[in-house]
């Protein structure tokens, strides 16, 4: 199973960053840098899965 997790980080200055990680069979295989929106992070995660893993995630979880 391929899962994308979108994480939201609130910074001390009040700004928010989003990051994604891709997990396969319970193992993290890739993690991103920061993005200004959740949608931007998710779009890049899908692009990574499509181009690198030749597929799309089975599940997207948001933390």
VOGU-3710 file (C-alpha; in Angstrom, 3 decimals, decimal comma):
1> xxxxxxxxxx> 0,000/0,000/0,000  1,218/3,473/-0,911  0,271/6,313/1,429  0,928/10,047/1,332  0,930/11,922/4,626  0,537/15,699/4,584  1,894/17,346/7,733  1,068/20,851/8,942  3,687/22,698/10,964  2,886/25,940/12,767
11> xxxxxxxxxx> 5,992/28,070/13,206  6,790/30,339/16,182  6,184/33,404/13,991  2,613/32,250/13,315  3,221/31,074/9,744  2,309/27,573/8,623  4,296/25,175/6,467  3,152/21,925/4,883  5,283/18,889/4,079  4,562/15,494/2,587
21> xxxxxxxxxx> 5,998/12,053/3,103  5,413/8,890/1,096  5,087/5,562/2,875  5,066/2,099/1,328  4,184/-0,948/3,417  4,849/0,970/6,640  8,242/2,365/5,583  8,873/5,999/4,740  10,510/6,193/1,333  10,594/9,964/0,719
31> xxxxxxxxxx> 10,014/13,248/2,529  9,632/16,728/1,058  10,667/20,221/1,933  8,098/22,861/2,877  5,157/24,208/0,870  2,929/27,231/1,483  -0,352/25,273/1,152  -1,650/21,788/1,767  -2,838/21,554/-1,827  0,630/22,395/-3,167
41> xxxxxxxxxx> 2,213/19,725/-0,969  -0,342/17,126/-2,047  0,075/17,947/-5,738  3,843/17,543/-5,497  3,485/14,271/-3,577  1,230/12,893/-6,325  3,750/14,029/-8,934  6,531/12,239/-7,044  4,476/9,034/-6,859  3,569/9,173/-10,534
51> xxxxxxxxxx> 7,052/9,932/-11,818  9,132/7,891/-9,374  6,874/5,015/-8,324  4,735/4,747/-11,466  1,484/4,922/-9,524  -0,796/6,990/-7,344  -1,277/6,735/-3,585  -3,891/4,399/-2,188  -4,526/6,819/0,663  -3,829/10,430/1,652
61> xxx> -3,728/11,282/5,368  -3,519/14,803/6,778  -1,917/15,520/10,129
//
